[in-house]
Amino acid sequence: MDSFREMHPNPVAVPGNTWSPIYEDDKSEPMDRIDFIYHKGMTTVASEVMVLGKPKGGQDNEWPSDHAAVLSTFKVPSKRSRREAAERPFRACEFIDQFASYN
């Protein structure tokens, strides 16, 4: 399941373009949503899914990527109690940070 589209089912109303955020809409640069966070099984999107960031336009832009970030928050079943899971939902970026620290 596409977590962004689950929270924003109408692509006309909320396109969620993540590429290329560097260029303005009136330029010939294509715009599209090509960055996704998928989930399946017992995972439930808890509260927020959003496209973050909008860099300044320009050729020498210091934006680190030609993609915007996508953040999804999930409730993940675990051995923790349901109360603990509700109080501290899992964020995909936390997992990435934890994974990166091991490599």
C-alpha positions in Angstrom: 0.0 0.0 0.0 1.3 3.5 -0.9 1.2 5.4 2.4 0.9 8.9 0.8 -1.9 7.9 -1.5 -3.7 6.1 1.4 -3.8 9.4 3.3 -4.4 11.5 0.1 -6.5 9.4 -2.3 -7.2 12.1 -4.8 -4.1 12.8 -7.0 -5.7 15.8 -8.7 -6.4 17.5 -5.4 -3.1 16.5 -3.7 -0.5 15.4 -6.4 2.3 15.1 -3.8 5.0 15.8 -6.4 8.5 14.9 -5.1 10.4 15.4 -8.3 11.8 17.9 -9.3 11.0 20.4 -6.6 13.9 22.7 -7.6 12.1 24.1 -10.7 9.0 26.3 -10.6 5.7 25.1 -12.2 6.1 27.4 -15.2 9.4 25.8 -16.3 9.6 22.8 -18.7 11.1 20.6 -16.0 8.8 17.6 -15.5 7.0 17.3 -12.1 5.9 13.9 -10.7 5.5 11.9 -7.6 8.3 9.2 -7.9 9.3 8.8 -4.2 7.1 6.3 -2.3 6.9 4.6 1.1 5.0 1.3 0.8 3.7 -0.9 3.6 1.7 -4.1 3.8 0.3 -6.5 6.3 -0.7 -5.4 9.8 1.0 -2.0 9.4 -1.4 0.9 9.7 -0.7 4.5 8.7 -1.3 6.3 12.0 -1.5 10.0 11.4 0.7 11.9 9.0 2.0 11.5 5.5 3.4 14.6 3.8 5.8 15.9 1.2 8.3 18.1 3.1 10.4 20.9 1.8 10.4 23.4 -1.1 13.9 24.6 -2.1 14.6 28.0 -3.6 14.7 28.0 -7.4 17.8 28.6 -9.4 20.7 27.0 -11.1 23.1 27.0 -8.2 20.6 25.8 -5.6 22.2 24.2 -2.6 19.3 21.7 -2.2 21.0 18.3 -1.7 18.7 16.5 -4.1 16.3 16.9 -6.9 13.7 15.1 -4.8 11.5 16.3 -1.9 11.3 14.1 1.2 8.3 11.9 2.1 7.5 11.2 5.7 5.1 8.5 6.8 4.1 7.6 10.4 3.0 4.1 11.1 1.6 2.1 14.0 3.6 -1.1 14.0 2.5 -4.3 15.8 5.2 -5.4 18.3 5.7 -7.1 21.6 5.2 -3.7 23.2 1.8 -3.1 24.7 -0.9 -1.4 22.6 -0.7 1.6 24.9 3.1 2.0 24.4 2.7 1.6 20.6 -0.1 4.3 20.6 2.1 6.7 22.7 5.1 6.4 20.4 4.4 5.5 16.8 7.2 4.3 14.5 8.6 6.7 11.9 10.3 5.4 8.8 13.0 8.0 9.2 13.9 6.6 12.6 14.4 3.2 11.1 16.7 4.7 8.5 18.7 6.6 11.1 19.1 3.4 13.2 20.1 1.3 10.1 22.6 3.9 9.0 24.3 3.9 12.4 25.0 0.2 12.1 26.7 0.5 8.7 
